[in-house]
Amino acid sequence: MAQKILGLRTTIYKVADVDQAKEWYAKAFEVQPYFDEPFYVGFEVGGYELGLQPEETSVNDKPESVLTYWGVEDINAEFNRFIALGATEHEAPTEVGGGILVATVKDPWGNIVGLIYNPHFKLPSGQE
């Protein structure tokens, strides 16, 4: 039987100012959007979608119920780079076992952006 859930495709961050967020995320992820409309901005990051959508009303205290971790090779360098770009520390880089390191920052709109170094993670065949 074929697997029905195929894996992560898109993470969307809701922001109060799409134009400012587009600039910030382009710098943070070092990629320009491939889709840029007032209702949605899409970036391709390592084969996955990072999307920005405008909030109908600005939310300062966003829920922390879902986290997306973006893979990195040097978690300390990337964590510090995100902070230098205007993110705020949420959780400093921490080893969680097996050589895996995780960290989170909050973007200027209060969204949590996770970073992970996982030496054991391998993309499925054909997705390198």
SVG drawing of the C-alpha trace seen along z (x, -y; Angstrom):
<svg xmlns="http://www.w3.org/2000/svg" viewBox="-8 -46 37 48">
<polyline fill="none" stroke="black" stroke-width="0.4" points="0.0,0.0 1.4,-3.4 2.1,-5.8 -0.6,-8.5 1.2,-11.2 4.2,-12.2 6.0,-14.5 6.4,-18.2 5.8,-20.5 5.0,-24.0 5.4,-26.0 3.5,-29.3 4.3,-32.2 1.6,-34.9 3.0,-38.4 1.6,-41.9 3.7,-43.4 4.3,-41.1 6.7,-43.5 8.9,-43.9 8.7,-40.1 9.6,-39.3 12.8,-41.3 13.6,-39.9 13.0,-36.2 15.0,-36.7 18.0,-37.8 17.5,-35.2 17.1,-32.2 19.4,-33.7 16.9,-33.1 14.5,-35.3 10.8,-34.5 9.7,-32.7 6.1,-33.8 5.2,-37.3 1.7,-38.5 0.0,-40.6 -1.9,-37.6 1.1,-35.2 4.9,-35.2 6.5,-31.8 10.2,-30.9 11.8,-27.6 14.2,-26.5 16.1,-23.3 13.1,-21.7 10.5,-22.9 8.1,-25.8 8.3,-28.7 5.3,-30.9 4.3,-34.3 0.7,-35.3 -0.7,-38.6 -2.5,-38.6 -5.9,-40.1 -5.2,-41.6 -1.7,-41.8 -1.1,-39.3 1.7,-40.1 1.5,-36.9 1.3,-34.0 0.7,-30.5 3.7,-28.2 1.8,-24.9 3.6,-24.0 7.3,-24.3 9.0,-23.8 12.8,-23.2 14.9,-24.2 18.0,-22.0 21.4,-23.7 25.0,-22.6 26.3,-25.1 23.5,-25.8 25.5,-28.3 26.5,-30.4 22.9,-30.4 21.3,-31.1 23.7,-34.1 23.1,-35.3 19.3,-35.2 19.7,-37.2 21.9,-39.7 19.2,-40.1 16.6,-41.1 15.2,-37.9 15.0,-37.4 16.2,-34.4 13.5,-31.9 15.7,-28.9 19.5,-28.9 21.1,-26.0 20.8,-22.9 21.8,-19.3 18.8,-17.0 20.6,-13.7 22.4,-11.7 24.4,-14.8 21.2,-16.6 21.1,-20.3 18.0,-22.5 17.4,-26.2 14.5,-28.6 14.2,-32.3 11.2,-34.6 11.0,-36.6 10.1,-40.3 6.4,-39.3 6.5,-36.9 6.6,-33.6 8.9,-30.9 11.5,-29.7 13.3,-26.5 16.8,-25.5 18.1,-22.0 21.4,-20.2 20.7,-16.5 23.7,-14.4 21.4,-11.4 18.8,-13.0 18.8,-11.8 16.4,-13.0 14.5,-10.2 16.0,-8.9 15.6,-11.3 15.2,-14.4 18.8,-15.5"/>
</svg>
